[in-house]
Amino acid sequence: MKTIKFLCDDRYEAEKLAGLVSVQKDGTMYIAGVTAVIGNEVVIKLKDKSSHAVVMKDKENTKKLEELLRDVAAGKAAIVSSDFTGPTAEIIVN
């Protein structure tokens, strides 16, 4: 397992990201994929067909998040847990 840290625009965005990628009680994930990347904003599509944007601090964090979420949606990576501290979201993956 490894921990990946993402610097978001602010605490609210970090909390939103940690919540969107959290593992549900039954062990499932709601992430269906990434629908768009606009500047520093990553638009995440959930399995209920809703979309949610997360604003990252810079392009580097944006690209890193996009790659992780695409790997998760494709089944190449699995999120174990997520949390946040201030503007930083931490995601633990297998």
BABAKE-710143 format. One record per atom (N, C-alpha, C, CB): residue in three letters; x, y, z. Coordinates in steps of 0.05 Angstrom, whole numbers, plus 5000, padded with zeros to 4 digits. Each point is the difference from the previous one (the first is absolute). Glycine has a CB too. Layout:
<atoms>
alaXYZ
...
</atoms>
This chain:
<atoms>
met501749765000
met498350245000
met501850255000
met496349755024
lys502650454963
lys501550265001
lys498050235004
lys503649814970
thr497450405042
thr498450245005
thr500850214980
thr499749895049
ile498350224937
ile500450214981
ile498750255010
ile500249674961
lys501350555040
lys499050255011
lys499450194976
lys502649945043
phe495150194959
phe499250194980
phe499550275013
phe497949634973
leu503350585016
leu499650275010
leu497650124985
leu504950055013
cys493050005002
cys497650124988
cys500050305003
cys497449585010
asp500750564978
asp499950295001
asp499650105028
asp498150004954
asp500349855062
asp499550085028
asp499049765016
asp499050484986
arg500449565039
arg499149795017
arg497449884991
arg502250225038
tyr495949944952
tyr497449904990
tyr500449814977
tyr497950435015
glu503949634966
glu500549834977
glu501349745009
glu500550414970
ala501349605049
ala501349755011
ala497949825013
ala504350265006
glu493949875010
glu498049845013
glu498149874980
glu500250315040
lys499149844939
lys498249904979
lys501449764985
lys498050464994
leu504549575000
leu501549794986
leu500149755018
leu502750344975
ala498049695050
ala500149775018
ala497349865002
ala503750235026
gly494249924974
gly497349895002
gly499249854974
gly498850365032
leu501849764946
leu499349884974
leu501449744995
leu499250454982
val503349525027
val501549764995
val499949805023
val502950264970
ser495549805050
ser499949825024
ser498849734993
ser499650415030
val501349394984
val499049734997
val497549985017
val504749814992
gln493250084996
gln497449975013
gln500149775020
gln497750184959
lys500349805058
lys500049795021
lys500149724988
lys497450315029
asp501449654947
asp500149744988
asp502549954983
asp495050014999
gly506950185002
gly502549964986
gly500150104972
gly500749625029
thr497150504961
thr499850094973
thr500950294997
thr496349674992
met504150414983
met500750284994
met497950114982
met504949915004
tyr494550354998
tyr498050124983
tyr501350134975
tyr497250085040
ile505449914957
ile501350144978
ile499649844974
ile503450205031
ala495549944948
ala499749884974
ala502250094981
ala495049975008
gly506250264998
gly502150104982
gly500350305002
gly499249624970
val502550485012
val500550294998
val498750094973
val504449985027
thr493850224975
thr498750094975
thr501450234987
thr495749845019
ala505750324997
ala501450234988
ala502250105019
ala495850124975
val506150015013
val502050155015
val500150284988
val502849585012
ile496650625004
ile499950274990
ile501850175018
ile495249954981
gly507150125008
gly501950155017
gly500849835023
gly498050444986
asn501649665039
asn500749855024
asn497649865012
asn503550345009
glu494449624975
glu497549885010
glu499749724987
glu497950465006
val501649345011
val499549734991
val497049945005
val504949855010
val493750074969
val497249945002
val499849695002
val498550424973
ile500549505050
ile499849715007
ile497149914996
ile503850035033
lys495849754952
lys497449894995
lys499649765019
lys500050154951
leu497849855063
leu499349785018
leu498249804987
leu500650315039
lys499149464973
lys498349784989
lys497150084999
lys503349675016
asp495850525000
asp497250094999
asp499650214978
asp499649915049
lys502550124934
lys500050184977
lys500250305007
lys497349664977
ser503250405048
ser500450285008
ser503050074995
ser496249985034
ser504450274963
ser502750094996
ser500750215021
ser499749914950
his502750095059
his501050185020
his502750104993
his497249775035
ala503350494967
ala502650124994
ala501650045025
ala498050224960
val504649725038
val501950055022
val502150194989
val499049555022
val501550674991
val502150194991
val502649945014
val496450354992
met505649604992
met502749945011
met501750255001
met499649534982
lys502650465032
lys501850235004
lys501550074974
lys500549885048
asp500349924937
asp501650054976
asp499749774980
asp503350275027
lys497949764950
lys499849814978
lys501249735008
lys500250374967
glu501949635048
glu501349755008
glu498149835016
glu504550235000
asn494249895020
asn498149855017
asn497649924984
asn501550255040
thr497749914941
thr497749944983
thr500649754983
thr498750494998
lys503649504990
lys500849774983
lys500249755017
lys502450314968
lys498849725055
lys500449775018
lys497349885008
lys504350205017
leu493849974990
leu497349915008
leu498649874976
leu499850365035
glu500349764942
glu498749894976
glu501149724995
glu499450464981
glu503249505019
glu501249744995
glu499049795021
glu504050234979
leu496049855046
leu499149815021
leu497149924995
leu503350205032
leu495050004964
leu497149934997
leu499549844975
leu498950425024
arg502549634954
arg499749834976
arg500949715006
arg500850414971
asp501449565044
asp500949735008
asp497949865017
asp504850154997
val494149995022
val497949895018
val497649914983
val501650295039
ala497449894943
ala497749934984
ala500549774982
ala498750485001
ala503849484990
ala500749784982
ala500749745015
ala501750344968
gly498349685059
gly500649775016
gly503049945004
gly495749824984
lys506050375008
lys502949965002
lys501050085028
lys500450094951
ala498050055064
ala500750085028
ala497549995017
ala503850304983
ala496649665043
ala497850005018
ala500550195023
ala498949524988
ile499250645019
ile500350195022
ile499249855026
ile499050404971
val502849625049
val499649875025
val498650195020
val504149714992
ser496950545008
ser498850205018
ser500850284990
ser500049685039
ser498650524972
ser500650274994
ser499550185024
ser498949924951
asp502650305050
asp499750195022
asp501150274991
asp500349635035
phe499450574981
phe501150264993
phe500950155025
phe497050024960
thr504950165036
thr501050185021
thr500450264986
thr502249635028
gly496350584980
gly500350254987
gly499449974970
gly503450165034
pro498249964949
pro499649984971
pro501149754987
pro500050494999
thr501049325017
thr501249764989
thr498349755005
thr504550205009
ala494949674968
ala498549755001
ala502049774998
ala495850214979
glu503849585037
glu501849775000
glu498349764992
glu503050195035
ile497949674945
ile498649764990
ile501949775001
ile497050274970
ile502249515044
ile501649765002
ile499049804980
ile500950095049
val500949814934
val499349824978
val501649745002
val498850394971
asn500149405018
asn501349754997
asn501549994974
asn496649775029
</atoms>
